[in-house]
Amino acid sequence: MKTPADYRDELKIFNSLTGKKETFTPLVPGHVGMYVCGPTVYSNVHLGNVRTFVSFDVVYRYLKHLGYNVRYVRNITDAGHLEDNSDEDKISKKARLEKIEPMEIVQKYTVDFHRILDKINNLPPSIEPTATGHIIEQIEAAKEILNKGLAYEVNGSVYFDVVKYNKEVDHYGKLSGRKIEELIARTRELEGQDEKRNPQDFALWKKAKPQHIMRWPSPWGEGFPGWHLECTVMSTKYLGEQFDIHGGGMDLKFPHHECEIAQGKALGGKDPVRYWMHANMLTMNGKKMSKSTGNTILPAELFSGNNDKLSKAYSPATARFFFLMAQYRNVLDLSEQALQAAEKGLARLREAIKKIDKLPVSQTSGIDIIQWRDSLYESMNDDFNTPVTIARLFDGVKMINQIESGQASIGEADKNLLKETFETFAFEILGLHREDESCSSQKNLEHVVRLLIDLRNDARKNKNWALADQIRDELKNLGIILKDGKDGTEFEITS
């Protein structure tokens, strides 16, 4: 029987740079360097972002399962992310509006980000660097690009010269399929209206205006780094000038990732990333999620049910299962019907796994568990195809039901392999919760109620009717009804 490492050579990844699936071969045998663009922490993390982070959590989990030594780097953008068509940093703007320090904004929303990902059962990355923790490195990178003649300084700001890079180094736009001529034609009317030589040039360093709160000293005066530069600096610092996988949302392909390629090649002389991976968007009820239209929901609102979009709360476990029901490269639509299907499907899967230990064992097996196990690796090796993997797990559920009903038989060794395979793919690789937080909370509540019933019984034996009645009445006020019968006291939770 194959070991997980035996499946490594079969892994294929869709490379956004080439537009096709390619067999994955890491730069260093047995080791994988992976970088994923993290959040800009100026607001609560969006549900669409959470889907992206779940997708790459599964990539991380599967690579580790295959036996790779994975260094997973995911940054925190806490400076330098400019508002569209503005010189204002998103975090500085939020701090100014709320009249608090920018680092208070950063701390508040970084904590929220970690809390949500923890709830949805994501593993932490190997390294989580911040933009503000790497200001010196970003200044040095900007100086080096300037020295190579691929950037220029104007009034304390430094811009990457896209046109010169395109002529002398490589095609700017090769990741997103854009041509420099089309970019110039589209923006020609803006030429001369700012300090850039060309509108498509992007900032490596921006001079801070008097009202700008976040600022650092540099050779060009006080300012702050450009958004694109932080990812180039942090990815290459921790993974090397060239590394294996770079992931992020589809919306980052242009201009963010395009700029990263240009910066990386300007600095190191070669393409920084070998496999580019992009997760697609999350829509809601068939429409793009948007704050301005109100067609949006935050993760905490989904988990609590405190929203006007859905009829009830859905657990983080259900949300994770829902995300994995679509392949990461496909658009996924959030709806009540889809969440209900995910909730039912996850419950069915968990119930089946619990049945395995009680399955009857025969001398021989009538089911080919190894072939089924191979099919699970086959789907994951097909560009991390989670919906097909889930479908094949449900093929395993059918096998469990057939064995339970006597329609099929299984030997002891195959039964152990069946359980091990379910545990591996459902919980270790897909990262599904073994049970919902609500289930654990329910068990805790039931335990406390049982203790109170025992206290009440002792009170009744001691003829302390006042205490017995008080326990009964207080529980009733909390929506817990006690029912005394000949076999003891039972209870019903009504709210």
Buried (B, 14 or more C-beta within 10 A) or exposed (E): EEEBEEBBEBBBBBBBBEEEEBEBEBEEEEEBBBBBBBBBBBBBBBBBBBBBBBBBBBBBBBBBBBBBEBBBBBBBBBBBBBEEEEBBBBBBBBBBEEEEEBBEBBEBBBEBBBEBBEBBBBBEBBBBBBBBBBBEBBBEBBBBBBEBEBBBBBEBBBBBBBBBBBEEBBEBBBBBEBEBEEBBEEEEEEEEEEBBBBBBBBBBBBBBEEEBBBBBEBEBBEBBBBBBBBBBBBBBBBBBBBBBBBBBBBBBBBBBBBBBBBBBBBBBEEBBBBBBBBBBBBBBEEEEBEEEEEBBBBBBBBBEEEBEBBEEBBBBBBBBBBBBBBBBBEEBBBBEEBBBBBBEBBBEBBEBBEEBEEBEBBEEBBBEBEEBBBBBBBBBBBBBBBBBBBEBBEEBBEBBEBBBEEEBBBBEEBBBBBBEBBBBBBBEBBBBBBBBEEBEEEEEEEEEBEEBBEBBBEBBEEEBEEBBEEBBEEBEEEEBEBEEEEEEBEBEEEE
